[in-house]
């Protein structure tokens, strides 16, 4: 288990065809689509996204070369990591979506009181031998400042990937929580089982409103020009719909 610098991570991604696979319901998510996902040079997932590949690789693919994770292992947040399964699915690196910052003056409580250091120490104790990396302080703080909110893990992940010289990034299963989650990613929120996609969307957005950590509109407003003006990016119909609506 080694720590990789951001520079080393980006070198690995150089000229690669990359797909980031998220938990939003997609019409593309049907039997046989997993083969298409696994055809990419690099398959990226976020938080408990490895569960989708473990439960249904025919739909979601089997490979997970990079896992972006918030390092909060509570099941209502990032969830635990199955390191044995990740190694079987070719995972080379776990990337922390948030840097290890401790700043008592930062408006985000996550960066107060040593919370990030605690998360990282727990991660090191549990890590089953997978290399790890962090998004850089400068990258994250720039996003945080411009959005004036904490970006969700998925938002951090695909924006961070675009800092590299990858040749192509396909974004699937991200819609800023429109229609919530597929069941294999998360079927209940705060102990309430989602009845359908609309109910899942309501539950997750309600949770974020109460916590007041993630402002979705600010994230969409920031991401729209970045994603639509980068010729390396393609994304699903659901993401396109969300970006066009706002």
C-alpha positions in Angstrom: 0.0 0.0 0.0 1.6 3.2 -1.2 0.5 6.8 -1.4 0.5 8.1 -5.0 1.0 11.8 -5.8 -1.6 13.6 -7.9 1.1 13.8 -10.6 1.6 10.0 -10.6 -2.2 9.5 -10.8 -2.5 11.9 -13.8 0.5 10.1 -15.5 -1.4 6.9 -15.3 -4.5 8.5 -16.9 -2.5 10.1 -19.7 -4.1 9.4 -23.2 -6.5 6.9 -21.6 -10.1 6.3 -22.5 -11.9 6.6 -19.2 -15.4 6.0 -18.1 -16.8 7.0 -14.7 -19.8 4.9 -13.7 -22.3 6.5 -11.3 -25.4 5.3 -9.4 -28.1 7.3 -11.1 -30.7 5.2 -13.1 -29.9 5.2 -16.8 -31.7 3.8 -19.8 -28.3 2.5 -20.9 -28.2 0.3 -17.7 -29.4 -3.0 -19.2 -27.9 -6.5 -19.5 -24.9 -6.5 -21.7 -23.9 -2.9 -21.0 -21.3 -4.0 -18.6 -19.2 -5.3 -21.5 -19.1 -1.8 -22.9 -18.1 -0.3 -19.6 -15.2 -2.8 -19.2 -13.9 -2.0 -22.7 -12.6 1.3 -21.5 -8.9 1.6 -20.6 -9.8 2.9 -17.1 -13.1 2.3 -15.2 -13.7 4.7 -12.3 -16.4 4.4 -9.6 -17.4 6.5 -6.6 -18.0 5.6 -2.9 -20.1 2.4 -2.8 -20.2 2.2 -6.6 -18.1 -1.1 -6.4 -21.3 -2.8 -5.1 -23.0 -2.2 -8.4 -20.3 -4.2 -10.2 -20.3 -6.9 -7.5 -24.1 -7.4 -7.7 -24.6 -7.0 -11.4 -21.5 -6.9 -13.6 -23.6 -7.7 -16.7 -25.2 -4.3 -16.4 -22.5 -2.2 -14.6 -19.3 -3.9 -15.6 -16.8 -5.7 -13.4 -13.7 -3.5 -13.5 -12.9 -0.8 -11.0 -9.5 0.6 -11.8 -9.9 3.7 -9.6 -12.3 4.3 -6.7 -13.0 7.9 -5.6 -14.2 7.8 -2.0 -15.1 10.4 0.6 -13.4 8.3 3.3 -16.5 8.6 5.5 -17.4 5.0 6.0 -20.8 5.5 7.6 -23.4 3.7 5.5 -25.3 7.0 5.1 -22.3 8.5 3.5 -19.5 6.8 1.5 -20.1 3.4 3.0 -17.5 0.7 3.7 -15.0 -0.6 1.2 -14.6 -4.3 0.3 -10.9 -4.3 -0.4 -10.8 -8.0 -1.4 -13.4 -7.4 -4.1 -11.7 -4.2 -5.3 -8.4 -6.1 -5.8 -10.3 -8.8 -7.8 -11.8 -6.1 -10.0 -8.4 -4.7 -10.8 -8.5 -1.6 -8.5 -5.1 0.1 -8.5 -5.9 3.3 -6.5 -8.4 4.7 -4.1 -8.6 8.5 -4.3 -9.8 10.6 -1.5 -12.4 13.1 -2.9 -11.5 15.6 -0.1 -8.1 16.7 1.0 -6.8 16.2 4.6 -7.3 19.8 5.7 -7.8 21.0 9.2 -8.8 24.7 9.3 -10.9 25.9 12.2 -11.8 29.0 10.1 -13.2 27.1 7.1 -17.0 27.4 6.8 -17.3 23.7 6.1 -17.4 21.7 9.4 -15.8 18.7 7.6 -12.5 20.7 7.7 -12.9 21.6 11.4 -11.9 19.7 14.5 -9.6 17.2 12.8 -12.5 15.3 11.1 -10.5 14.7 7.8 -7.5 13.4 9.8 -9.7 11.0 11.7 -11.2 9.7 8.4 -7.8 9.2 6.9 -6.4 7.4 10.0 -9.4 5.0 9.9 -8.8 4.4 6.2 -5.2 3.5 6.8 -6.2 1.0 9.5 -8.8 -0.7 7.3 -7.0 -0.5 3.9 -6.5 -4.0 2.6 -3.4 -3.2 0.4 -4.7 -0.8 -2.3 -2.6 2.2 -3.1 -4.2 5.6 -2.4 -4.1 9.2 -3.4 -5.7 12.6 -2.7 -7.1 15.4 -4.8 -4.8 18.3 -4.1 -5.6 21.0 -1.6 -5.5 23.7 -4.3 -7.8 21.8 -6.7 -10.4 21.2 -4.0 -10.3 24.6 -2.4 -10.7 26.2 -5.8 -13.9 24.2 -6.4 -15.1 24.9 -2.9 -14.5 28.7 -3.3 -16.1 29.0 -6.7 -19.2 26.8 -5.9 -19.5 28.2 -2.4 -20.7 24.7 -1.3 -19.2 21.3 -0.7 -19.2 19.4 -4.0 -20.5 15.9 -3.9 -18.0 13.1 -4.3 -19.1 12.3 -7.9 -18.7 16.0 -8.9 -15.2 16.1 -7.4 -14.3 12.9 -9.2 -15.2 13.8 -12.8 -13.9 17.3 -12.5 -10.6 16.0 -11.0 -10.3 13.4 -13.8 -10.5 16.3 -16.3 -7.4 17.9 -14.8 -5.4 15.0 -16.4 -4.5 14.5 -20.0 -6.9 11.7 -20.6 -8.1 11.3 -24.1 -11.8 10.8 -23.4 -14.1 10.8 -20.4 -17.5 9.2 -20.6 -19.8 10.1 -17.7 -22.6 7.6 -17.0 -24.9 7.4 -14.1 -24.6 11.0 -12.9 -27.5 13.3 -13.0 -27.1 15.4 -9.8 -29.5 13.1 -8.1 -32.3 13.3 -10.5 -34.1 9.9 -10.0 -31.9 9.1 -7.0 -30.0 5.9 -7.0 -30.1 2.4 -8.5 -30.9 -0.2 -5.8 -27.6 -2.0 -6.0 -25.9 1.3 -5.0 -28.3 2.3 -2.2 -31.9 1.2 -1.6 -32.6 3.1 1.6 -31.7 6.5 3.0 -31.8 7.3 6.7 -33.5 4.0 7.2 -36.3 4.6 4.7 -36.6 2.3 1.8 -37.0 3.9 -1.6 -40.2 2.8 -3.3 -39.1 3.9 -6.8 -36.8 6.3 -8.6 -38.8 9.4 -7.7 -39.0 8.4 -4.1 -35.2 7.8 -4.0 -34.6 11.3 -5.5 -36.9 12.8 -2.9 -35.1 11.0 0.0 -31.6 11.9 -1.1 -32.4 15.6 -1.8 -34.2 15.9 1.4 -31.2 14.5 3.3 -28.9 17.0 1.7 -31.3 19.9 2.3 -31.3 19.1 6.0 -27.6 18.7 6.2 -27.0 21.9 4.2 -23.6 20.6 3.0 -24.2 20.2 -0.8 -26.0 22.8 -2.9 -26.9 21.0 -6.1 -27.8 24.1 -8.1 -24.4 25.7 -7.5 -22.7 22.5 -8.6 -24.8 22.3 -11.8 -24.1 26.0 -12.6 -20.4 25.4 -12.2 -20.2 22.1 -14.1 -22.4 23.0 -17.1 -19.8 25.1 -19.0 -16.9 22.9 -17.9 -18.6 19.7 -19.2 -20.2 21.1 -22.3 -17.2 23.0 -23.5 -14.6 20.1 -23.1 -14.4 18.1 -26.3 -13.0 15.1 -24.4 -16.3 14.7 -22.5 -19.4 12.7 -23.4 -22.3 12.0 -21.1 -25.6 10.2 -20.8 -29.0 11.5 -21.8 -29.9 12.0 -18.2 -26.9 14.3 -17.5 -27.5 16.1 -20.7 -31.1 16.7 -19.7 -30.2 18.1 -16.3 -27.5 20.4 -17.8 -30.0 21.7 -20.4 -32.8 22.3 -17.9 -30.8 24.5 -15.6 
